[in-house]
């Protein structure tokens, strides 16, 4: 199988680390026009997988309070602290209130330690990227954004038109059709946490999905 050089239009991260710099994120309440690709580049259809913001809790909290969606948080959020990057409250407090009627007891600046802060109880809810391997490692649950407070951030290959043909396009489309968020975070865990060889991890995934 060809291995065309590609990058995501929505997610740029290194699998060698479980922490990444926080990126500027769009919200539903502050839309911007869709970014266009340079004329010499082509964006393939996006995958279901997203490297997106989330509100995440422990499995214990999700079970105890019956939480599966962000909307479910409304009934308990005033008793909960929420953590995230330094700019999280400024960017999202009004958005959450307008979209869900969601208000938290306290906002804490937990930064890249947010997943650990959820696990150790420093906060009960946190802003964790949906591809962060610590979701698996810390046994966390990302709540469904059922009213789309966060803008979509689906993974999509961006390739140089001069370097691809129909075989490459078909291959990329087949990968995108199979890749979902749960599968992506599992791959991230194998590389970033378990330190498995990235090429071997990719080959395993392709084989398991009948793409190799």
C-alpha positions as CSV (number, residue, x, y, z in Angstrom):
1,X,0.0,0.0,0.0
2,X,1.3,3.5,-0.8
3,X,2.0,5.7,2.1
4,X,1.3,9.3,0.8
5,X,2.4,12.2,2.9
6,X,-0.6,13.8,4.5
7,X,-1.6,15.9,7.4
8,X,-4.9,16.6,9.1
9,X,-6.7,19.9,8.4
10,X,-8.1,19.8,11.9
11,X,-5.6,18.0,14.1
12,X,-1.9,18.5,14.3
13,X,-0.3,16.5,17.1
14,X,2.7,14.4,17.8
15,X,2.0,10.8,18.8
16,X,5.3,10.8,20.8
17,X,3.8,12.8,23.7
18,X,0.6,12.6,25.8
19,X,0.6,16.4,26.2
20,X,0.2,19.0,23.5
21,X,0.0,22.8,23.4
22,X,-3.5,24.1,23.7
23,X,-4.8,25.4,20.4
24,X,-7.2,28.2,19.6
25,X,-10.6,26.7,19.2
26,X,-13.8,27.8,17.5
27,X,-17.1,27.5,19.2
28,X,-20.6,27.4,17.9
29,X,-21.2,30.9,19.2
30,X,-18.2,32.3,17.3
31,X,-18.2,30.8,13.8
32,X,-15.6,31.6,11.3
33,X,-15.6,30.9,7.6
34,X,-14.3,27.5,6.5
35,X,-10.6,27.5,5.7
36,X,-9.8,26.7,2.1
37,X,-6.9,24.6,0.9
38,X,-4.1,26.1,-1.3
39,X,-4.8,25.4,-5.0
40,X,-2.1,22.8,-5.2
41,X,-3.5,20.8,-2.2
42,X,-6.5,18.6,-2.0
43,X,-8.5,17.7,1.2
44,X,-10.0,14.3,1.2
45,X,-13.4,13.5,2.8
46,X,-13.1,13.7,6.6
47,X,-13.2,10.7,8.9
48,X,-15.7,10.3,11.7
49,X,-12.7,10.6,14.1
50,X,-12.4,14.0,15.8
51,X,-9.5,15.6,17.7
52,X,-11.8,17.9,19.5
53,X,-12.6,19.6,22.8
54,X,-14.7,17.7,25.2
55,X,-16.1,17.9,28.7
56,X,-14.8,14.8,30.4
57,X,-15.5,13.1,33.8
58,X,-14.5,9.9,35.6
59,X,-16.5,6.8,34.8
60,X,-17.5,6.7,38.5
61,X,-19.0,10.2,38.2
62,X,-20.7,9.4,34.9
63,X,-22.3,6.3,36.5
64,X,-23.2,8.0,39.8
65,X,-24.9,11.0,38.1
66,X,-26.2,9.3,35.0
67,X,-24.1,11.4,32.6
68,X,-23.7,10.6,29.0
69,X,-24.1,14.0,27.4
70,X,-23.1,17.6,28.2
71,X,-26.7,18.4,28.6
72,X,-26.9,15.8,31.5
73,X,-24.4,18.0,33.4
74,X,-26.9,20.8,33.8
75,X,-28.5,19.0,36.8
76,X,-25.2,18.7,38.8
77,X,-22.8,21.3,37.3
78,X,-23.4,23.9,40.0
79,X,-21.9,21.5,42.5
80,X,-18.9,20.8,40.3
81,X,-15.5,22.4,39.5
82,X,-14.4,22.4,35.9
83,X,-10.8,22.5,34.7
84,X,-9.0,23.5,31.5
85,X,-6.4,25.8,29.9
86,X,-6.0,29.3,31.2
87,X,-8.3,30.8,28.5
88,X,-11.0,28.1,28.9
89,X,-13.4,30.1,31.1
90,X,-13.2,33.2,28.9
91,X,-13.8,31.3,25.7
92,X,-16.5,28.9,26.9
93,X,-18.4,30.1,29.9
94,X,-21.0,32.1,27.9
95,X,-21.0,29.5,25.2
96,X,-22.0,26.7,27.7
97,X,-24.6,28.9,29.3
98,X,-26.2,29.9,26.0
99,X,-26.1,26.4,24.5
100,X,-26.9,24.3,27.5
101,X,-27.8,26.6,30.4
102,X,-24.7,25.1,32.0
103,X,-23.1,26.8,35.0
104,X,-20.2,25.4,37.1
105,X,-19.4,26.1,40.8
106,X,-15.8,27.0,40.0
107,X,-13.4,27.2,37.0
108,X,-9.8,26.1,37.6
109,X,-6.8,26.6,35.4
110,X,-5.5,23.0,35.1
111,X,-3.8,23.2,31.7
112,X,-2.2,20.1,30.4
113,X,-2.7,18.4,33.7
114,X,-6.5,18.4,33.3
115,X,-6.9,14.7,32.8
116,X,-4.9,14.0,35.9
117,X,-6.9,16.7,37.8
118,X,-10.1,14.9,37.0
119,X,-8.7,11.6,38.1
120,X,-7.4,12.9,41.5
121,X,-10.6,14.9,42.2
122,X,-9.1,18.4,41.9
123,X,-11.9,19.0,39.4
124,X,-15.0,16.9,38.6
125,X,-15.2,18.0,34.9
126,X,-12.4,18.9,32.6
127,X,-11.6,20.1,29.0
128,X,-9.7,17.2,27.5
129,X,-9.0,16.6,23.8
130,X,-10.9,13.6,22.6
131,X,-7.7,11.9,21.3
132,X,-5.8,12.2,24.6
133,X,-4.6,8.7,25.6
134,X,-5.2,9.7,29.3
135,X,-8.9,9.2,28.7
136,X,-8.1,5.5,28.5
137,X,-5.3,5.5,31.0
138,X,-7.3,7.4,33.7
139,X,-10.5,5.5,32.9
140,X,-12.4,8.7,31.9
141,X,-15.5,9.4,29.9
142,X,-15.9,12.2,27.4
143,X,-19.5,13.4,27.4
144,X,-21.4,13.7,24.1
145,X,-21.7,17.3,22.9
146,X,-25.3,16.7,21.8
147,X,-26.0,20.4,21.1
148,X,-22.7,21.1,19.3
149,X,-21.2,23.7,21.7
150,X,-17.8,22.9,20.2
151,X,-17.2,23.2,16.4
152,X,-16.6,20.0,14.6
153,X,-12.9,19.0,14.3
154,X,-12.9,15.9,12.1
155,X,-9.6,14.4,10.9
156,X,-9.1,14.9,7.1
157,X,-6.0,14.1,5.0
158,X,-4.5,17.1,3.1
159,X,-2.4,16.0,0.2
160,X,-0.4,17.6,-2.6
161,X,-2.4,17.1,-5.8
162,X,0.8,16.5,-7.8
163,X,1.7,13.5,-5.6
164,X,-1.5,11.5,-5.7
165,X,-3.4,9.3,-8.2
166,X,-6.7,7.4,-8.0
167,X,-5.1,4.6,-6.0
168,X,-3.9,7.0,-3.3
169,X,-7.2,8.8,-3.2
170,X,-9.1,5.5,-2.9
171,X,-6.7,4.4,-0.1
172,X,-7.1,7.6,1.9
173,X,-10.9,7.6,1.5
174,X,-11.0,3.9,2.7
175,X,-8.9,4.9,5.8
176,X,-11.1,7.8,6.6
177,X,-14.2,5.7,6.3
178,X,-12.9,3.3,9.0
179,X,-11.3,5.7,11.5
180,X,-13.4,6.8,14.4
181,X,-12.5,8.7,17.6
182,X,-12.4,5.6,19.8
183,X,-10.1,3.9,17.4
184,X,-7.8,6.9,17.1
185,X,-7.4,7.4,20.8
186,X,-6.5,3.7,21.1
187,X,-3.8,4.1,18.5
188,X,-2.5,7.2,20.3
189,X,-2.3,5.2,23.5
190,X,-0.3,2.5,21.9
191,X,2.3,4.9,20.5
192,X,2.4,7.6,23.2
193,X,1.9,5.6,26.4
194,X,2.8,2.0,25.5
195,X,5.7,3.2,23.3
196,X,4.9,0.7,20.5
197,X,6.4,1.4,17.1
198,X,4.2,3.8,15.2
199,X,4.6,1.9,11.9
200,X,3.7,-1.4,13.5
201,X,0.7,0.2,15.2
202,X,-0.5,1.6,11.9
203,X,0.0,-1.8,10.2
204,X,-2.0,-3.6,12.9
205,X,-4.8,-1.1,12.4
206,X,-4.8,-1.5,8.7
207,X,-4.8,-5.3,8.9
208,X,-7.6,-5.3,11.5
209,X,-9.7,-3.1,9.2
210,X,-9.0,-5.2,6.1
211,X,-7.1,-2.4,4.4
212,X,-3.8,-4.2,4.0
